Amino acid sequence: MTDQSERSLRERLDEVVLGLACEAEVAQIEALCARDPSIARQLERSRLRFLALDETADVEAVPAGLWARISSALDAVDDGASPRTDAQDSPADQSAQILPLRPKPSVRHWRLGALGGLAASLLLAIALGWSLLGTPQPTVVAVLLDSDGQPVALVEGAPDNTTLITMLEAARVPQDRVMQVWTKPDDLGVPVSLGLLAAARSRSLSVSGLPRPRADQLYEITFEPLGGSPTNLPTGPILAKGFAKAPIR
């Protein structure tokens, strides 16, 4: 799988988590997760990244009698009749009534589709549960900021020193430069290169022999000559940097 195809998949997963994907796209992602535990892990990572957005939304109660009206409307359409409306309903309840605009599939087909969606969801849940049990979650997370304090990249460091770099914006990389990711496992030591990044591409980097990532560990991205720093130390301008934090479990 090329970097471009990986980035395309990552965007699709983010759209599913944010509710921006169509039903067909969601079904495709669920099928991919059921077949490939690594994709299921990526979907869960995406969900965790956007979890803070969910937590900012207020919980709203479903209007009384909504599900009964939905069922009645579907039964009415299946029988060829117009769905019932109730003039005594309050304005809030009337806004929740379902008025079909075009012929709908039969209730039997709708129920079969619902059961099929439920089965796919169960397969996805099983795949996610299995993958999460077998894969260590990030030990640290860091948001790298530029000189203006704007977020540029998200860093997730795993216990096995696999580092997931998610670019949050398209960096303007000079033609004769490449982005290089660094960290300082030891505050008193020298920076260690984690690897190179193509322009505006997100990827996983892995370096063996490093200590387990820790809170307050420095991460940064610099612009280096093509092929990487000639001294194996940062030499170019800093694109973004930040200190890691341990996620709350």
Residue frames relative to the residue before (quaternion, step in Angstrom):
aa qw qx qy qz dx dy dz
M 1.0000 0.0000 0.0000 0.0000 0.00 0.00 0.00
T 0.3728 -0.7464 0.5091 0.2114 3.59 -0.75 1.03
D 0.6701 -0.4844 0.3663 0.4269 3.53 -1.32 0.31
Q 0.6449 0.5368 -0.3304 0.4321 3.59 1.01 -0.84
S 0.6733 0.4832 -0.3046 0.4694 3.59 0.95 -0.86
E 0.6119 0.5356 -0.3492 0.4657 3.60 1.09 -0.66
R 0.6579 0.4999 -0.3113 0.4694 3.56 0.95 -0.83
S 0.6312 0.5303 -0.3336 0.4573 3.57 1.01 -0.78
L 0.6514 0.5033 -0.3114 0.4747 3.58 0.97 -0.85
R 0.6395 0.5285 -0.3325 0.4485 3.60 0.94 -0.84
E 0.6499 0.5024 -0.3231 0.4699 3.59 0.95 -0.81
R 0.6403 0.5230 -0.3296 0.4559 3.60 0.98 -0.80
L 0.6462 0.5130 -0.3212 0.4648 3.59 0.98 -0.83
D 0.6465 0.5152 -0.3243 0.4598 3.59 0.95 -0.84
E 0.6486 0.5199 -0.3231 0.4524 3.59 0.99 -0.82
V 0.6267 0.5229 -0.3372 0.4691 3.59 1.06 -0.74
V 0.6674 0.5024 -0.3031 0.4586 3.60 0.90 -0.91
L 0.7221 0.4412 -0.2440 0.4737 3.59 0.99 -0.84
G 0.4992 -0.6754 0.4177 0.3466 3.58 1.27 -0.07
L 0.4862 0.6807 -0.4203 0.3516 3.59 1.22 0.41
A 0.6045 0.5792 -0.3521 0.4185 3.60 1.23 -0.30
C 0.4951 -0.6381 0.4991 0.3139 3.55 -1.18 0.61
E 0.7022 -0.4700 0.3168 0.4308 3.59 -1.28 0.27
A 0.6441 0.5275 -0.3281 0.4464 3.59 0.98 -0.82
E 0.6554 0.5067 -0.3097 0.4667 3.57 1.01 -0.82
V 0.6331 0.5234 -0.3289 0.4658 3.58 1.00 -0.81
A 0.6498 0.5160 -0.3157 0.4603 3.58 0.97 -0.86
Q 0.6429 0.5190 -0.3242 0.4607 3.60 1.00 -0.79
I 0.6651 0.4948 -0.3080 0.4668 3.59 0.93 -0.88
E 0.6354 0.5236 -0.3354 0.4579 3.60 0.98 -0.80
A 0.6515 0.5084 -0.3139 0.4675 3.58 1.00 -0.80
L 0.6377 0.5213 -0.3248 0.4648 3.59 1.01 -0.81
C 0.6614 0.5085 -0.3048 0.4596 3.59 0.96 -0.88
A 0.6439 0.5254 -0.3249 0.4515 3.58 1.03 -0.76
R 0.7168 0.4351 -0.2476 0.4855 3.59 1.10 -0.68
D 0.8060 0.2249 -0.0703 0.5430 3.57 1.02 -0.80
P 0.3382 -0.7714 0.5014 0.1977 3.64 -0.31 1.19
S 0.6112 0.5592 -0.3713 0.4193 3.63 1.06 -0.61
I 0.6439 0.4935 -0.3220 0.4880 3.59 1.07 -0.69
A 0.6114 0.5398 -0.3453 0.4642 3.57 1.08 -0.70
R 0.6356 0.5155 -0.3305 0.4702 3.59 1.04 -0.74
Q 0.6439 0.5196 -0.3222 0.4601 3.59 0.99 -0.81
L 0.6335 0.5254 -0.3299 0.4624 3.57 1.02 -0.78
E 0.6593 0.4966 -0.3118 0.4706 3.60 0.96 -0.83
R 0.6281 0.5226 -0.3434 0.4632 3.60 1.01 -0.73
S 0.6365 0.5162 -0.3243 0.4724 3.57 1.00 -0.82
R 0.6436 0.5231 -0.3257 0.4539 3.59 0.95 -0.86
L 0.6642 0.5034 -0.3088 0.4583 3.59 0.95 -0.83
R 0.6290 0.5446 -0.3436 0.4356 3.59 1.04 -0.75
F 0.7597 0.3580 -0.1919 0.5078 3.58 1.01 -0.80
L 0.3520 0.7664 -0.4811 0.2395 3.61 1.26 0.13
A 0.6165 0.5680 -0.3504 0.4178 3.59 1.01 -0.76
L 0.6150 0.5420 -0.3546 0.4497 3.59 1.08 -0.63
D 0.6370 0.5234 -0.3286 0.4607 3.59 0.99 -0.83
E 0.6892 0.5112 -0.2908 0.4233 3.55 0.92 -0.91
T 0.6272 0.5366 -0.3475 0.4449 3.61 1.22 -0.30
A 0.6071 0.5699 -0.3560 0.4242 3.60 1.22 -0.34
D 0.4223 -0.6887 0.5304 0.2570 3.55 -1.07 0.81
V 0.4431 -0.6755 0.5232 0.2714 3.55 -1.10 0.74
E 0.1265 -0.7998 0.5852 0.0424 3.59 -0.72 1.09
A 0.4410 -0.6941 0.5046 0.2629 3.57 -0.96 0.88
V 0.4756 -0.6474 0.5156 0.2982 3.57 -1.11 0.74
P 0.5333 -0.6376 0.4355 0.3454 3.65 -0.85 0.88
A 0.5662 -0.6139 0.4326 0.3397 3.56 -1.04 0.82
G 0.8316 0.2211 -0.1745 0.4786 3.55 -0.98 0.89
L 0.3743 0.7542 -0.4809 0.2446 3.62 1.26 0.07
W 0.7137 0.4616 -0.2798 0.4464 3.59 0.72 -1.06
A 0.6117 0.5354 -0.3580 0.4593 3.60 1.08 -0.64
R 0.6640 0.4964 -0.3106 0.4650 3.60 1.00 -0.80
I 0.6081 0.5418 -0.3533 0.4602 3.57 1.06 -0.70
S 0.6697 0.4988 -0.2962 0.4636 3.57 0.89 -0.97
S 0.6579 0.5089 -0.3104 0.4602 3.58 0.97 -0.87
A 0.6457 0.5237 -0.3201 0.4543 3.56 0.99 -0.84
L 0.6610 0.4995 -0.3084 0.4674 3.59 0.96 -0.86
D 0.6481 0.5090 -0.3213 0.4665 3.60 0.97 -0.83
A 0.6514 0.5234 -0.3167 0.4488 3.57 1.01 -0.84
V 0.6549 0.5018 -0.3118 0.4712 3.57 0.98 -0.84
D 0.6374 0.5323 -0.3225 0.4543 3.59 1.01 -0.82
D 0.7038 0.4399 -0.2589 0.4942 3.61 1.11 -0.69
G 0.5333 -0.6438 0.3982 0.3776 3.60 1.27 -0.07
A 0.5796 0.5814 -0.3716 0.4335 3.59 1.26 0.12
S 0.5638 -0.5816 0.4592 0.3646 3.54 -1.28 0.34
P 0.5307 -0.6326 0.4467 0.3444 3.59 -0.98 0.70
R 0.5210 -0.6546 0.4588 0.2993 3.55 -1.10 0.80
T 0.1115 -0.7509 0.6455 0.0835 3.53 -1.14 0.75
D 0.2522 -0.7699 0.5743 0.1174 3.55 -1.10 0.68
A 0.3378 -0.7744 0.5013 0.1868 3.55 -0.43 1.25
Q 0.6436 0.5388 -0.3290 0.4326 3.58 1.20 -0.41
D 0.4703 0.6746 -0.4563 0.3400 3.58 1.22 -0.14
S 0.5209 -0.6087 0.4936 0.3385 3.53 -1.18 0.55
P 0.6653 -0.4948 0.3550 0.4318 3.66 -1.19 0.38
A 0.6441 0.5210 -0.3397 0.4454 3.60 0.98 -0.79
D 0.6678 0.4881 -0.3063 0.4711 3.58 1.02 -0.82
Q 0.6423 0.5364 -0.3372 0.4313 3.60 0.97 -0.83
S 0.6395 0.5337 -0.3392 0.4372 3.58 1.02 -0.70
A 0.6839 0.4837 -0.2883 0.4639 3.58 1.19 -0.45
Q 0.4941 0.6700 -0.4440 0.3315 3.63 1.24 -0.13
I 0.3913 -0.7211 0.5339 0.2045 3.53 -1.14 0.75
L 0.0209 -0.7989 0.6006 -0.0248 3.59 -0.57 1.15
P 0.3066 -0.7823 0.5066 0.1934 3.62 -0.26 1.19
L 0.2987 -0.7681 0.5471 0.1467 3.55 -0.97 0.93
R 0.7851 0.0765 -0.0465 0.6129 3.59 1.18 -0.35
P 0.6834 -0.4754 0.3294 0.4455 3.63 -1.17 0.33
K 0.2369 -0.7730 0.5794 0.1028 3.52 -1.00 0.92
P 0.5955 -0.5232 0.4412 0.4206 3.60 -1.22 0.30
S 0.6297 -0.5417 0.3908 0.3967 3.56 -1.19 0.43
V 0.6465 -0.5197 0.3844 0.4052 3.52 -1.28 0.44
R 0.6078 0.5568 -0.3584 0.4382 3.58 1.04 -0.73
H 0.6694 0.4801 -0.3058 0.4774 3.58 0.92 -0.86
W 0.6309 0.5381 -0.3358 0.4468 3.56 1.01 -0.82
R 0.6772 0.4906 -0.2939 0.4630 3.57 0.94 -0.90
L 0.6289 0.5166 -0.3401 0.4710 3.59 1.03 -0.73
G 0.6415 0.5188 -0.3236 0.4633 3.56 1.03 -0.78
A 0.6402 0.5239 -0.3239 0.4590 3.56 1.02 -0.83
L 0.6508 0.5053 -0.3174 0.4695 3.58 0.99 -0.83
G 0.6385 0.5240 -0.3275 0.4588 3.56 1.03 -0.77
G 0.6511 0.5062 -0.3126 0.4714 3.57 1.02 -0.82
L 0.6281 0.5323 -0.3304 0.4615 3.56 1.06 -0.78
A 0.6464 0.5167 -0.3201 0.4612 3.59 0.97 -0.85
A 0.6522 0.5039 -0.3172 0.4691 3.58 0.97 -0.84
S 0.6434 0.5219 -0.3240 0.4567 3.58 1.02 -0.80
L 0.6387 0.5181 -0.3273 0.4653 3.58 1.03 -0.78
L 0.6358 0.5175 -0.3304 0.4677 3.58 1.00 -0.81
L 0.6443 0.5154 -0.3203 0.4655 3.57 1.00 -0.83
A 0.6554 0.5129 -0.3172 0.4546 3.59 0.93 -0.88
I 0.6427 0.5154 -0.3223 0.4663 3.59 1.01 -0.83
A 0.6635 0.5047 -0.3083 0.4582 3.57 0.95 -0.91
L 0.6572 0.5053 -0.3133 0.4633 3.58 0.97 -0.85
G 0.6613 0.5155 -0.3117 0.4470 3.56 0.92 -0.89
W 0.6642 0.5022 -0.3083 0.4599 3.56 0.96 -0.88
S 0.6868 0.4902 -0.2944 0.4487 3.56 0.90 -0.94
L 0.6643 0.5109 -0.3174 0.4436 3.59 0.97 -0.79
L 0.6299 0.5264 -0.3398 0.4590 3.57 1.07 -0.67
G 0.7498 0.4035 -0.2155 0.4780 3.59 1.04 -0.74
T 0.7264 0.3968 -0.2319 0.5110 3.63 1.22 -0.13
P 0.4211 -0.7088 0.4974 0.2699 3.60 -0.76 0.98
Q 0.4006 -0.6997 0.5387 0.2445 3.56 -1.03 0.81
P 0.6793 -0.4966 0.3296 0.4282 3.62 -1.18 0.44
T 0.3932 -0.7028 0.5487 0.2245 3.53 -1.03 0.89
V 0.7940 0.0472 0.0020 0.6061 3.55 1.07 -0.83
V 0.1408 -0.7495 0.6406 0.0902 3.53 -1.31 0.49
A 0.0038 -0.7981 0.6022 -0.0207 3.57 -0.98 0.87
V 0.2309 -0.7258 0.6299 0.1520 3.55 -1.11 0.76
L 0.2350 -0.7865 0.5588 0.1178 3.58 -0.60 1.15
L 0.1654 -0.8075 0.5648 0.0393 3.56 -0.79 1.10
D 0.4256 -0.6768 0.5298 0.2832 3.56 -1.17 0.59
S 0.7509 -0.4058 0.2648 0.4487 3.58 -1.30 -0.06
D 0.6746 0.4672 -0.2927 0.4909 3.60 1.23 -0.36
G 0.5533 -0.6359 0.3796 0.3813 3.56 1.28 0.11
Q 0.4984 0.6513 -0.4287 0.3790 3.59 1.24 0.33
P 0.4842 -0.6748 0.4646 0.3072 3.63 -0.91 0.83
V 0.1706 -0.7993 0.5739 0.0511 3.55 -0.90 1.01
A 0.8148 -0.0301 0.0716 0.5745 3.58 0.94 -0.87
L 0.2873 -0.7169 0.6096 0.1784 3.52 -1.31 0.53
V 0.1426 -0.7918 0.5920 0.0479 3.58 -0.84 1.03
E 0.0372 -0.7713 0.6353 0.0045 3.56 -0.96 0.96
G 0.1207 -0.8186 0.5609 0.0259 3.57 -0.51 1.22
A 0.2313 -0.7885 0.5603 0.1035 3.57 -0.71 1.12
P 0.6664 -0.5255 0.3434 0.4022 3.61 -1.19 0.43
D 0.6923 0.4606 -0.2855 0.4766 3.61 1.12 -0.60
N 0.5198 -0.6723 0.3766 0.3688 3.59 1.33 0.34
T 0.3900 0.6260 -0.5445 0.3994 3.51 1.06 0.86
T 0.1164 -0.8134 0.5696 0.0179 3.57 -0.69 1.11
L 0.1889 -0.7742 0.5974 0.0902 3.56 -0.69 1.12
I 0.1200 -0.7815 0.6115 0.0303 3.54 -0.75 1.16
T 0.0480 -0.7888 0.6128 -0.0010 3.58 -0.65 1.11
M 0.2959 -0.7634 0.5496 0.1662 3.57 -0.52 1.18
L 0.2676 -0.7846 0.5456 0.1227 3.56 -0.88 0.98
E 0.7762 0.0733 -0.0884 0.6200 3.57 1.30 -0.10
A 0.5441 -0.6111 0.4629 0.3411 3.56 -1.24 0.46
A 0.2700 -0.7839 0.5411 0.1407 3.56 -0.46 1.22
R 0.3764 -0.7019 0.5589 0.2308 3.57 -1.09 0.74
V 0.0440 -0.8273 0.5590 -0.0350 3.54 -0.03 1.33
P 0.4634 -0.6715 0.4933 0.3016 3.64 -0.75 0.95
Q 0.6243 -0.5885 0.3654 0.3611 3.57 -1.11 0.71
D 0.7405 0.3903 -0.2242 0.4990 3.59 1.06 -0.67
R 0.6636 0.4754 -0.3013 0.4928 3.59 1.25 0.38
V 0.1608 -0.7491 0.6322 0.1154 3.52 -1.37 0.27
M 0.4691 -0.6582 0.4987 0.3131 3.57 -1.14 0.55
Q 0.0668 -0.7845 0.6163 0.0183 3.56 -0.99 0.88
V 0.2975 -0.7685 0.5496 0.1374 3.56 -0.91 1.01
W 0.0772 -0.8026 0.5914 -0.0081 3.56 -0.94 0.99
T 0.0258 -0.7658 0.6398 0.0595 3.53 -1.33 0.34
K 0.2595 -0.7386 0.5965 0.1769 3.56 -1.30 0.35
P 0.2425 -0.7943 0.5412 0.1316 3.60 -0.10 1.26
D 0.7606 0.2270 -0.1190 0.5965 3.58 1.18 -0.69
D 0.4758 -0.6945 0.4593 0.2835 3.59 -0.69 1.07
L 0.7290 0.4106 -0.2338 0.4953 3.58 1.06 -0.69
G 0.6106 0.5685 -0.3470 0.4284 3.58 1.27 -0.10
V 0.6142 -0.5376 0.4283 0.3876 3.56 -1.34 -0.23
P 0.6045 -0.5528 0.4129 0.3981 3.61 -1.17 0.42
V 0.2253 -0.7577 0.6020 0.1129 3.55 -1.15 0.72
S 0.4046 -0.7184 0.5115 0.2421 3.57 -0.87 0.94
L 0.2520 -0.7630 0.5796 0.1357 3.55 -0.98 0.93
G 0.7145 -0.4055 0.2538 0.5105 3.58 1.24 -0.32
L 0.5434 -0.6189 0.4769 0.3069 3.53 -1.41 0.04
L 0.2205 -0.7553 0.6043 0.1255 3.53 -1.26 0.58
A 0.3920 -0.6592 0.5824 0.2695 3.54 -1.08 0.76
A 0.6619 -0.5295 0.3458 0.4024 3.57 -1.17 0.55
A 0.8677 -0.0016 -0.0333 0.4959 3.55 -0.95 1.02
R 0.5486 0.5802 -0.4248 0.4265 3.59 1.05 0.67
S 0.2745 -0.7360 0.5948 0.1707 3.55 -1.07 0.75
R 0.1089 0.8043 -0.5781 0.0837 3.58 -1.05 0.67
S 0.4686 -0.6337 0.5327 0.3082 3.54 -1.38 0.17
L 0.1277 -0.7769 0.6145 0.0494 3.55 -1.00 0.91
S 0.0735 -0.8077 0.5849 0.0099 3.57 -1.01 0.79
V 0.0071 0.7793 -0.6249 0.0472 3.56 -0.88 1.06
S 0.2932 -0.7711 0.5422 0.1594 3.56 -0.75 1.03
G 0.7570 0.4239 -0.2880 0.4053 3.53 -1.28 0.43
L 0.5746 0.5807 -0.3941 0.4210 3.58 1.23 0.05
P 0.5701 -0.5694 0.4461 0.3896 3.60 -1.18 0.43
R 0.6460 -0.4959 0.4063 0.4143 3.54 -1.28 0.33
P 0.5243 -0.6397 0.4464 0.3415 3.65 -0.86 0.86
R 0.1297 -0.8049 0.5783 0.0290 3.56 -1.06 0.78
A 0.6350 -0.5074 0.4160 0.4078 3.54 -1.31 0.29
D 0.8126 0.2356 -0.2261 0.4827 3.57 -1.18 0.76
Q 0.4151 0.6858 -0.4914 0.3406 3.61 1.19 0.34
L 0.4156 -0.7279 0.4966 0.2256 3.57 -0.91 0.95
Y 0.0172 -0.7493 0.6618 0.0128 3.54 -1.11 0.84
E 0.0851 0.7998 -0.5919 0.0526 3.58 -1.06 0.69
I 0.2570 -0.7281 0.6150 0.1601 3.53 -1.33 0.42
T 0.0576 -0.7994 0.5980 0.0074 3.58 -0.84 0.99
F 0.4447 -0.6265 0.5578 0.3140 3.54 -1.37 0.25
E 0.0106 -0.8102 0.5838 -0.0517 3.55 -0.66 1.15
P 0.6513 -0.4936 0.3799 0.4334 3.62 -1.24 0.27
L 0.6523 -0.5080 0.3784 0.4162 3.58 -1.19 0.52
G 0.7506 0.3227 -0.2677 0.5107 3.56 -0.82 1.01
G 0.5997 -0.5830 0.3576 0.4154 3.56 1.25 -0.21
S 0.7163 -0.4485 0.3219 0.4269 3.53 -1.33 0.27
P 0.4181 -0.7226 0.4870 0.2568 3.65 -0.79 0.93
T 0.7173 0.4275 -0.2484 0.4908 3.59 1.20 -0.42
N 0.4037 -0.7144 0.4577 0.3422 3.58 1.36 -0.13
L 0.6376 0.4028 -0.3411 0.5612 3.54 1.24 0.68
P 0.6131 -0.5555 0.3844 0.4095 3.62 -1.08 0.48
T 0.0490 -0.8109 0.5831 0.0000 3.58 -0.87 1.00
G 0.7231 0.4608 -0.2448 0.4526 3.58 1.12 -0.61
P 0.7201 -0.4017 0.3259 0.4625 3.55 -1.32 -0.04
I 0.4400 -0.6792 0.5224 0.2687 3.57 -1.16 0.65
L 0.3197 -0.7399 0.5628 0.1832 3.57 -0.79 1.04
A 0.7794 -0.1743 0.1607 0.5800 3.57 0.87 -0.95
K 0.0016 -0.7919 0.6106 0.0063 3.56 -1.20 0.48
G 0.0738 0.7961 -0.5980 0.0556 3.54 -1.27 0.36
F 0.4083 -0.6976 0.5366 0.2421 3.53 -1.30 0.34
A 0.4903 -0.6990 0.4492 0.2632 3.54 -0.95 0.94
K 0.1431 -0.7436 0.6458 0.0978 3.50 -1.32 0.52
A 0.4402 -0.6704 0.5251 0.2848 3.57 -1.13 0.63
P 0.4191 -0.7162 0.4857 0.2748 3.63 -0.69 0.98
I 0.4867 -0.6477 0.5032 0.3005 3.56 -1.14 0.67
R 0.2816 -0.7751 0.5469 0.1446 3.59 -0.77 1.03
